[in-house]
Amino acid sequence: MAISYKKLWKQLIDKDMKKKDLEIAAGISHYTINKLNHGDNVTTDVLVKICRALDCTLDDIMDILPEEINHAK
């Protein structure tokens, strides 16, 4: 399952925050920010910390992308 965090980066821009600010506000590591930056999976605990720090919901920071269907013949 592919995840997009483009909404998260837009939230930071809208709130005039840098990724380092999010690290501090949410209490998450630089490693976790890198995982988000690459679209890797993170725990729901991390997502909840981010939502609380930004006062938003999961829908405001991420999208679940549709899976591509392989048509094998």
PyMOL commands that set and color helices and strands:
alter all, ss='L'
color gray80, all
select helices_A, chain A and resi 6-14+19-26+30-37+44-54+58-60
alter helices_A, ss='H'
color red, helices_A
select strands_A, chain A and resi 2-4+63-65
alter strands_A, ss='S'
color yellow, strands_A
deselect
rebuild
show_as cartoon
